Amino acid sequence: MLAITGRGTGQIFDIGREGLSFGCLYPHSFPDTWSMDILDARGSHIRELQVRKIWEKKIGHPELSASYELEVGVEFAELTDEQSDELEFLLDNLDLYTPCSFLEVQRNQ
């Protein structure tokens, strides 16, 4: 599953009803709010999701060329009814999804 942003495409690590986290191959900084798309291999494409950055941390390991340099956690902000329905459908049919709030877990770490 991919996160498509204005700064490129990253792999989604975790996703829930409140938000998601994704990895970036190259280090850069994200603004506090922006819009992004979610794309999965089954054909779901949720467009122009408004998100708010919760965290941004460097995670790269120089000895591993395939590792991600940056992890970003975002919460969803002001979803349209259509986006909410698409997200519900995606989560209901997804193995990555866990019912606990990943944002709560991350905030408590």
C-alpha positions in Angstrom: 0.0 0.0 0.0 1.4 3.4 -1.0 1.2 6.9 0.3 1.4 9.4 -2.6 2.4 12.9 -1.6 3.7 16.0 -3.4 7.2 15.0 -2.3 7.0 11.4 -3.7 5.7 8.0 -2.9 6.2 6.0 0.3 5.2 2.7 1.7 2.4 2.7 4.3 3.6 1.0 7.5 0.4 1.2 9.5 -3.1 2.5 8.9 -6.2 3.0 11.0 -9.4 4.9 11.1 -7.7 8.0 12.5 -4.5 8.1 10.4 -1.5 6.3 9.0 2.3 6.2 9.1 4.5 5.8 6.0 8.2 5.6 5.1 10.2 7.7 2.7 13.4 6.6 1.0 14.9 10.1 1.0 15.1 12.6 3.9 13.1 15.7 3.7 10.6 17.7 5.8 6.8 17.7 5.5 4.6 20.7 6.2 2.1 20.6 9.1 -0.8 19.9 6.8 -1.2 18.7 3.2 -3.2 16.4 1.0 -2.2 12.9 -0.1 -3.5 9.8 -1.9 -3.6 6.2 -0.7 -3.2 3.5 -3.3 -3.3 -0.2 -2.8 -2.7 -3.3 -5.0 -6.4 -4.2 -5.0 -7.3 -1.1 -6.9 -8.4 1.2 -4.1 -7.3 4.8 -4.7 -8.4 7.4 -2.2 -7.6 10.8 -3.5 -6.8 14.2 -1.9 -7.0 13.1 1.7 -6.4 16.1 4.0 -3.8 15.1 6.7 -2.1 16.7 9.6 1.5 15.7 10.6 1.8 14.1 14.1 5.4 13.1 13.9 8.4 12.9 11.6 11.5 10.9 12.5 14.6 9.8 10.9 14.9 6.0 10.8 17.6 5.3 8.2 20.4 2.8 8.6 23.4 3.7 6.4 24.4 0.0 6.0 21.0 -1.0 4.6 20.5 0.6 1.2 16.8 -0.5 1.0 15.9 1.1 4.4 13.7 4.1 4.7 15.3 7.4 5.8 12.2 8.9 7.3 8.9 7.8 8.9 6.0 10.2 9.0 2.8 9.7 11.0 -0.3 11.7 10.1 -3.9 11.9 11.2 -6.8 12.4 8.8 -8.5 15.8 8.9 -11.9 16.7 7.5 -12.6 13.7 5.3 -15.5 13.9 2.8 -18.3 11.4 3.1 -16.9 9.6 0.0 -13.4 9.5 1.4 -14.7 8.1 4.7 -16.6 5.4 2.9 -13.6 4.5 0.8 -11.4 4.4 3.9 -13.9 2.1 5.7 -14.0 -0.2 2.7 -10.2 -0.3 2.5 -9.8 -1.0 6.2 -12.6 -3.6 6.2 -10.7 -5.5 3.5 -7.1 -5.1 4.8 -4.8 -7.4 6.7 -2.6 -4.5 8.0 -5.4 -2.8 9.9 -5.7 -3.4 13.6 -8.7 -2.1 15.5 -6.6 -0.3 18.1 -5.7 3.3 17.4 -2.2 3.4 16.1 -2.1 7.2 16.8 -2.8 6.5 20.5 0.0 3.9 20.6 2.5 6.3 18.9 1.5 9.3 21.1 2.1 7.2 24.3 5.6 6.0 23.3 
